[in-house]
Amino acid sequence: MDKSKTHLKSRNRRVKRRQLFCPKHPEKRIEGNGKKYFLHLLTSEELRTRGFSDKMAKLVINAYPVFVLSNEWLEELFCPECGTNSWCHVIRHDPIQHSVTFAPKELWMQVAHVDPIVPNPSVSEFTRRSSRRTNHKRSDGKRYWD
C-alpha cells in the first residue's frame, strides 16, 4: 500500500515554474517566450565583475576565448500590468529563483549574432513597412483601421 501511495505522490507533484517578476511591478509575474540570448564574455575584466578572481579570470579566458554564461541571459518578457513586451536581463540564482532587470543597450554587445538596432535582413522592406502601417496616419489626419 505504501508503494502505491508514493507512486501517486510523485505523479501528482506540481511542476514548479521559474518565478520572474516585473522590475516595475514586483508583485506581478511576467512570462517569457522561452528564447534566451546568453551573454558571451571576451575579456578577463568582464569575468572579474562577475566575481571571478584575477588569476582565475585570466586562466579561463586563455582556455576559452569566448566564455558563455549559462546563468545570465537576455529574454523578451511580457508584463500584464504594463501590457508590453520588454527586453530583460535575467540572472538565475537557482532553478526557480531569478532576478530580472531591464536590459541596457550595453548588454547587447555581449550577445553573439544579435543586434537589436539593425532590422532582420530576412524580412522584406514591403513587409516591414506594412507591419508599421497601423502607426501611420492617413492624409486626413486619422489613423488607418479606426
LINWOKA-V669936 format. One record per backbone hydrogen bond with DSSP energy under -1.0 kcal/mol. CO is the residue of the C=O (numbers start at 1). NH is the residue of the N-H. E is the energy in kcal/mol with one decimal. If there is no record, write none. Layout:
CO_NH_E / CO_NH_E
This chain:
1_5_-1.7 / 2_6_-2.1 / 3_7_-1.7 / 4_8_-2.3 / 5_9_-2.3 / 6_10_-2.1 / 7_11_-1.6 / 8_12_-2.3 / 20_30_-2.6 / 25_28_-2.0 / 28_22_-2.2 / 31_78_-3.1 / 37_74_-2.4 / 39_69_-2.6 / 41_67_-2.6 / 43_47_-1.2 / 44_48_-2.2 / 45_49_-1.8 / 47_52_-1.9 / 48_51_-1.5 / 53_57_-2.7 / 54_58_-2.0 / 55_59_-2.0 / 56_60_-2.5 / 57_61_-2.2 / 58_62_-2.1 / 59_63_-1.8 / 60_64_-3.3 / 67_41_-3.2 / 71_92_-2.9 / 72_39_-1.4 / 73_90_-2.9 / 74_37_-2.5 / 75_88_-2.7 / 77_86_-2.6 / 78_31_-1.8 / 79_83_-2.6 / 84_79_-1.8 / 86_77_-2.7 / 87_103_-2.2 / 88_75_-2.2 / 89_101_-1.9 / 90_73_-2.0 / 91_99_-2.4 / 96_19_-2.6 / 97_93_-2.2 / 97_94_-1.7 / 99_91_-2.4 / 101_89_-3.4 / 104_107_-1.2 / 106_109_-1.0 / 107_110_-1.5 / 108_111_-1.1 / 110_40_-4.1 / 120_123_-1.3 / 124_128_-2.1 / 125_129_-2.4 / 126_130_-2.5 / 127_131_-2.1 / 132_135_-1.5 / 133_136_-1.1 / 136_144_-1.1 / 138_141_-1.6 / 142_138_-3.9 / 143_146_-1.0
